Amino acid sequence: MKLSVVIPVYNEKDTIIQLYESVRAVPLEKEIILVDDCSSDGTREILRGLESESTRIVLHERNMGKGAALRTGFTCATGDIVIIQDADLEYDPGQYPKLIQPILEGKADVVYGSRFVTGDYRRVLYFWHMLGNSFLTLLSNMMTNLNLTDMETCYKVFRREVLNKITIEENRFGFEPEITAKISKLDIRIYEIGISYAGRTYKEGKKIGWKDGLSAIRCILKYNLLR
């Protein structure tokens, strides 16, 4: 089965080459789709040199957010399985084989990679981020009746047929609770697998903040109660 790796990119000139080479090194049949969300730090110029038969580069003409970049990337994906990959180095592409295994075995339609149910390494960082993530996951679970441990994780893997049933509306980080709410309403099998996680600090380029947490609450309520 062919894997589509969708990578939203925004101002990641210091990490994008290393991340791209890590994705390329994964021994799976795959295509790589890099969607630049109007970077201003030189990332776009780097990406232009990466396009190849198996790598597609899409450039947004204005900054729209992660959700918008993923929406663009999903429309370009042609693989049987689609995985989301952030452009920083927090998530290890070497874990693709175990993330897609439940789908290959015919057990799952969607797989979430959890940073909190894992026997693998995890960088110790911000307590309040962990608490906020736990709260958002709990609130989402209460609305969806799922028992996820990490709703906000980057690593979400889908059988292509599942994505074809969903329209992404959120342009920014609200994508995470939106997609979770929408898949919970489908008659599909959702699995969760522990992953390693090497989170970065704000000094190292982390972008998500408290305003994104408020937006996530809005999206949890919107896509579960108002739809």
C-alpha positions in Angstrom: 0.0 0.0 0.0 1.2 3.5 -0.8 1.7 6.0 1.9 1.1 9.8 1.5 3.0 11.9 4.0 1.5 15.4 4.3 3.8 18.0 5.9 2.5 21.5 6.6 5.5 23.9 6.8 5.8 27.4 8.2 9.2 29.1 8.9 11.2 25.9 9.4 14.4 26.6 7.5 16.5 25.2 10.3 14.8 21.8 10.4 13.1 21.1 7.1 16.1 19.4 5.3 16.8 17.1 8.2 13.1 16.3 8.6 12.7 15.7 4.9 15.7 13.4 4.7 14.3 11.4 7.7 11.0 11.0 6.0 12.7 9.9 2.7 14.7 7.3 4.7 11.7 5.4 5.9 11.6 2.1 3.9 8.0 2.4 2.7 6.5 3.1 -0.7 5.4 6.7 -0.3 4.9 10.2 -1.7 5.8 13.3 0.2 3.6 16.4 0.0 5.1 19.6 1.5 2.7 22.5 1.8 4.4 25.8 2.6 2.1 28.2 4.4 3.8 31.4 3.1 7.0 31.1 5.0 9.1 34.3 5.3 12.4 33.0 6.6 13.8 31.3 3.5 12.0 28.0 3.8 10.2 28.4 0.5 13.5 28.7 -1.4 14.8 25.5 0.3 11.6 23.6 -0.6 11.8 24.5 -4.3 14.9 22.5 -4.5 13.3 19.4 -3.1 10.6 18.7 -5.7 11.0 15.4 -7.4 8.9 12.5 -8.9 8.0 11.4 -5.3 8.0 14.8 -3.7 5.4 17.5 -4.4 5.8 21.1 -3.2 2.7 23.3 -2.8 3.1 27.0 -2.0 0.4 29.1 -0.3 0.4 32.7 -1.4 -0.7 33.9 2.1 -0.4 32.5 5.6 -3.6 30.6 6.4 -2.6 28.1 9.2 -1.9 24.4 9.8 -5.5 23.3 9.1 -5.5 25.1 5.7 -2.2 23.6 4.8 -3.4 20.1 5.6 -6.6 20.7 3.6 -4.5 21.5 0.6 -2.2 18.5 1.2 -5.0 16.1 1.6 -6.4 17.1 -1.8 -3.0 16.3 -3.4 -2.6 13.0 -1.7 -2.9 9.8 -3.8 -1.8 7.2 -1.3 -4.0 4.4 0.3 -2.9 5.7 3.7 -2.3 9.3 4.7 -0.2 10.4 7.6 0.4 13.9 9.0 3.9 15.0 9.8 5.0 18.3 11.4 8.0 20.0 9.8 9.9 20.4 13.1 11.9 17.5 14.6 9.5 16.7 17.5 8.1 13.6 15.9 10.2 10.7 14.5 9.3 9.5 11.0 11.0 6.2 11.8 7.8 5.3 13.7 5.7 5.2 10.5 5.8 1.4 10.2 4.3 0.8 13.6 1.7 3.6 13.1 0.4 2.1 9.9 0.5 -1.5 11.1 -3.0 -1.7 12.5 -4.3 -0.4 9.1 -2.2 -2.9 7.2 -3.5 -5.7 9.4 -7.1 -4.6 8.7 -7.8 -3.7 12.3 -8.0 0.1 12.1 -9.2 2.9 9.8 -7.6 5.7 11.8 -4.5 5.6 14.1 -3.5 8.3 16.6 0.1 8.3 17.9 0.0 9.1 21.6 2.8 10.9 23.4 1.4 9.8 26.8 0.9 6.0 26.4 4.3 5.0 25.4 7.3 3.0 26.5 9.5 5.0 24.2 11.5 8.2 25.0 9.7 11.5 25.6 11.4 14.8 26.3 10.4 16.4 29.6 9.1 20.0 29.1 6.2 22.2 30.1 3.9 21.1 32.9 1.2 23.6 31.9 1.2 22.3 28.3 0.7 18.8 29.5 -2.1 19.9 31.8 -3.8 21.9 28.9 -3.4 19.0 26.5 -5.0 16.6 29.1 -7.9 19.0 29.7 -8.5 19.4 25.9 -8.3 15.6 25.4 -10.7 15.0 28.3 -13.2 17.6 27.1 -13.0 16.2 23.6 -13.5 12.6 24.9 -16.6 13.7 26.9 -18.1 15.0 23.7 -17.1 12.2 21.3 -17.3 9.3 23.8 -13.8 8.2 22.7 -11.1 7.3 25.2 -8.1 8.9 23.5 -5.1 9.9 25.6 -3.7 12.5 23.1 -6.2 14.3 20.9 -3.8 17.0 20.0 -1.0 14.7 18.7 0.5 15.5 15.3 0.6 11.8 14.3 -2.8 11.0 12.9 -3.0 8.3 10.2 -6.0 7.7 8.0 -7.2 5.2 5.4 -7.8 7.4 2.4 -11.5 6.5 2.3 -12.0 8.1 5.7 -10.6 11.4 4.7 -12.8 11.4 1.6 -15.8 11.5 3.9 -14.6 14.6 5.8 -14.4 18.3 4.9 -11.8 20.2 6.9 -13.1 23.7 7.8 -10.7 25.0 10.4 -7.6 26.9 9.1 -5.4 26.8 12.1 -4.8 24.5 15.1 -8.5 23.9 15.5 -8.0 21.2 13.0 -7.1 18.7 15.7 -10.5 18.8 17.7 -12.4 19.2 14.4 -11.1 16.1 12.8 -11.5 14.1 16.0 -15.1 15.2 16.3 -15.8 14.3 12.7 -14.2 10.8 12.7 -16.1 10.0 16.0 -19.4 10.3 14.0 -18.3 7.8 11.4 -18.7 4.0 11.7 -14.9 3.4 11.8 -12.2 1.7 13.9 -9.9 4.1 15.8 -6.6 2.8 17.4 -3.9 4.5 19.4 -0.2 3.7 19.5 2.5 5.0 21.9 5.2 7.1 20.1 8.4 8.8 21.1 8.4 12.6 21.4 11.2 15.2 21.4 9.3 18.4 22.0 11.0 21.7 21.5 10.9 24.9 23.5 9.7 28.3 22.4 13.3 29.4 22.0 13.7 26.4 19.6 10.7 27.5 17.5 7.6 26.1 19.2 4.6 28.0 17.9 1.4 26.9 19.7 0.2 29.1 22.5 -2.6 29.7 25.0 -4.8 31.4 22.3 -4.8 28.1 20.4 -6.0 26.3 23.5 -9.0 28.6 23.6 -9.6 28.0 20.0 -9.5 24.3 20.6 -12.2 24.6 23.2 -14.4 26.5 20.8 -13.9 23.8 18.1 -14.6 21.0 20.5 -18.0 22.6 21.4 -18.7 23.7 17.8 -18.1 20.4 16.1 -19.7 18.2 18.8 -22.6 20.2 20.1 -23.6 22.5 17.2 -23.2 20.0 14.3 
